[in-house]
Amino acid sequence: MSRLGDEARKVFPLKGRFETDFMFVTLGVIIGGTIAANAGYRVMRKRPKPVNRDIDVVLESVNRECDDVVSLTFVRADGSDFPEWQAGAHADVFLPSGRQRQYSLCGDVNDRKHWQIAVRRLADGDGGSREIHRLRSGAQLKLRGPRNAFPFIVSDKYLFVAGGIGVTPILPMVREAAARGVDWQFVYAGRSRAALPFLDEIAALDPERVHILTDDVNGVPAAADILAYAPEGAAVYCCGPVPQITALRREFGERPGTFHFERFSALPVVDGKEFEIELVRSGKTLKVPADRTALAVLKESVPNVSYSCQQGFCGVCVQKVVEGPVDHRDRTLTAEQREESMLVCVSRAPEGACVKLDL
Ligand code: FES
């Protein structure tokens, strides 16, 4: 060390590399810790801890609600409470055959000991509803949820519209509106009274506000006639057949208020072009016409292919893409996931292209 250095040390007591400066060490720890914590935070944000929402349940009771509709009430296998849920929520149901289906929760949101769904038996469906109708009390199943793609907004005026089994997500909303004492009206439509589940409970909520329109008595109601029941500026909630929802949306147009809907069936294909899917493991090539989905075509060759919502939000129908351009039309996959997979219920390919799937 030079003499000048020694003098300087006396005036400015800086410490050299062989001594420990606690101020810098402390700063280093703070800065280093902050950087590490931030890095860790980024990692944590990238890979959130998966939440296991699978629930083992026992089917407590099955009740016939009307022609072709049964309600099923479940309790948890371990006797504990179900998670909280909001009106409009649904649960995934894993059936003994391996099928996975989604059904709206239609019971009492305040009853944490029970979850209830209702299912119409579809004679020409793919077997899921028929399997549910064969279930008996005591059956053990797995549910997953709740999830809510049909949130119930706070408003002081509502019009509820349900077509047949479309009443299931609507019913908890009507109960809540009635309990809150707000202004509501409910149009409940179907082929006949015998085809309307939960009719007695609904009619008893408030006969002045419940309007039951059946085709056999009133004819098929026009969208304008249904919307005529809406209080000015109401939030309109609608669940039912696709033609009914489409007509109501069109008629609602630019009216004051908000329009909310949920369908049970597959989305119609819009602006589709014909393309092919190749199943690389089985060596089959399938043509997907412009007006059909890849899932609809796949189901004919791979009967046990998984799916649920058919609307691009549950993710159940995801398939690994080996090669080929995909026109992603879902609301679920991340950009990273889209690099190697597609949701075959909604996503397609450009005209004439071939997408190779790991099937
Ligand atoms: S079936 Fe739900 S995203 Fe395809």
Residues whose N, C-alpha, C, O or C-beta is under 5 A from the ligand:
A	BS01	FES	Y307 S308 C309 Q310 Q311 G312 F313 C314 G315 V316 C317 L343 C345
